[in-house]
Each structure stands twice: as structure tokens, then as C-alpha cells.
Amino acid sequence: MYKISGYMNSKDNANPKDSLPIPSDDIQLSHLFPIQQTTTKLGYWEPGKKFLLNKNSEVFIIDELGEFIWTLCLGDKSVREIERLLIVEADQSESSVRTSLSTFLLRLKDKNHIIFKQR
């Protein structure tokens, strides 16, 4: 049986107690690199909806923006670099992107879809 969770987009009401913030300091974010877990697989559910499946058969539903972020988690881009790409691609404010990206990356980490390396 699959356990299902999902990415909270900006329209949802996230509980700030559910996650810890990623450091907002430019230096720290410039040295934190998210990397996909090799045991996580990307699947397609229906148009506009995709999911990540981890080794524990937990399903994490993502949208197109979530997939975009997922594809950037290869260990060659820092959280700060991903943030800048999102600001340009999604045409969003820096504070909005920082909050959403932090929540999303920490949820991916919590579900064992990514790890963080520090350089």
C-alpha cells in the first residue's frame, strides 16, 4: 500500500510548525546543495500531476513547479542558485520563492527524496 503526501503550493495553508526553515543567510544557502536520492523515482499520474516514489513506497505528489525544482536537485546547484532560477522562471517575489522553496525542499528531505550536502 502506498502512503500519499504532497507538495503544498502557495494557495494551501501550511502550518509553520510542520517544518524548520532553511537558513536565509546568503552564505549558508550558497553552500547547501540538494541531491536527489537514487532510490526515488519520478512517476506521471495525470496531466500536470506527477509523483515521487521513495524506497518505502511513499508517494509524494508534485506539480510542474515541484518537478522543475526536483530536476535541479542534482548536487551541482546550491539552494541559493535554485532560488534565483525560480524567481526568474516563476516571476515571483524573492520572499515568496524563499518560503515556498524552503518548505518544499525540507518536505523532500523529510520524505527521503533528497539529501543536502554542504560545500
C-alpha positions as CSV (number, residue, x, y, z in Angstrom):
1,M,0.0,0.0,0.0
2,Y,1.2,3.5,-0.8
3,K,1.4,6.4,1.7
4,I,0.5,9.6,0.0
5,S,1.6,13.1,0.8
6,G,2.1,16.2,-1.4
7,Y,3.6,19.5,-2.1
8,M,1.8,22.4,-0.6
9,N,1.6,25.2,-3.2
10,S,1.2,28.8,-2.2
11,K,-2.6,28.5,-2.2
12,D,-2.6,26.0,0.6
13,N,-2.4,26.9,4.3
14,A,0.9,25.5,5.5
15,N,1.4,25.1,9.2
16,P,4.7,26.8,10.0
17,K,5.3,24.3,12.9
18,D,5.5,21.4,10.4
19,S,8.9,22.3,9.2
20,L,12.1,24.0,10.1
21,P,13.3,26.9,8.0
22,I,16.3,26.6,5.7
23,P,18.9,29.2,6.8
24,S,18.2,32.5,5.0
25,D,21.8,33.7,5.1
26,D,23.3,34.0,1.6
27,I,26.5,32.3,2.6
28,Q,24.7,29.3,4.1
29,L,22.4,28.9,1.2
30,S,25.3,29.2,-1.2
31,H,26.9,26.2,0.4
32,L,23.9,23.9,0.7
33,F,23.4,21.6,-2.3
34,P,20.2,19.4,-2.6
35,I,20.8,16.0,-4.2
36,Q,18.2,13.5,-5.3
37,Q,18.2,10.1,-3.6
38,T,19.0,7.4,-6.2
39,T,16.2,5.3,-4.7
40,T,13.5,7.8,-5.5
41,K,11.6,7.5,-8.8
42,L,9.6,10.2,-10.7
43,G,6.2,9.0,-12.0
44,Y,3.4,10.6,-14.0
45,W,-0.1,10.5,-12.7
46,E,-2.2,12.7,-15.0
47,P,-1.5,15.9,-17.0
48,G,0.1,18.4,-14.7
49,K,0.5,15.9,-11.8
50,K,3.5,13.8,-11.1
51,F,4.7,12.0,-8.1
52,L,7.9,10.9,-6.4
53,L,8.1,7.3,-5.0
54,N,10.7,6.5,-2.4
55,K,12.1,3.2,-1.3
56,N,9.4,2.9,1.4
57,S,6.6,3.1,-1.3
58,E,5.6,6.6,0.0
59,V,4.1,8.7,-2.8
60,F,4.8,12.4,-2.8
61,I,2.6,14.4,-5.2
62,I,4.2,17.3,-7.1
63,D,3.1,19.8,-9.7
64,E,5.1,21.2,-12.6
65,L,6.9,23.6,-10.4
66,G,7.8,20.8,-8.0
67,E,9.1,18.8,-10.9
68,F,11.2,21.8,-12.0
69,I,12.7,22.0,-8.6
70,W,13.3,18.2,-8.5
71,T,15.2,18.3,-11.7
72,L,17.5,20.9,-10.3
73,C,18.4,18.8,-7.2
74,L,21.5,17.1,-8.8
75,G,24.1,18.5,-6.4
76,D,25.5,21.0,-8.8
77,K,23.3,23.9,-7.8
78,S,23.0,25.4,-4.3
79,V,19.7,26.3,-2.7
80,R,20.5,30.0,-3.5
81,E,21.0,29.2,-7.2
82,I,17.8,27.2,-7.3
83,E,16.0,30.1,-5.6
84,R,17.3,32.6,-8.2
85,L,16.2,30.4,-11.1
86,L,12.7,30.2,-9.6
87,I,12.5,33.9,-9.2
88,V,13.2,34.3,-12.9
89,E,11.2,31.3,-14.2
90,A,8.1,31.7,-11.9
91,D,8.2,35.5,-11.9
92,Q,7.7,35.6,-8.2
93,S,9.0,37.7,-5.4
94,E,12.1,36.7,-3.6
95,S,10.4,36.3,-0.2
96,S,7.6,34.2,-1.7
97,V,10.0,31.9,-3.5
98,R,12.3,31.6,-0.5
99,T,9.4,30.5,1.8
100,S,7.9,28.0,-0.7
101,L,11.3,26.6,-1.7
102,S,12.3,26.1,1.9
103,T,9.1,24.3,2.7
104,F,9.3,22.1,-0.4
105,L,13.0,21.1,0.0
106,L,12.5,20.3,3.7
107,R,9.5,18.1,2.9
108,L,11.5,16.3,0.2
109,K,14.3,15.8,2.7
110,D,11.8,14.6,5.4
111,K,10.4,12.0,2.9
112,N,13.9,10.8,2.0
113,H,13.7,12.1,-1.6
114,I,16.7,14.3,-1.3
115,I,19.8,14.9,0.9
116,F,21.7,18.1,1.5
117,K,25.5,18.3,1.0
118,Q,27.4,21.3,2.3
119,R,30.4,22.6,0.5
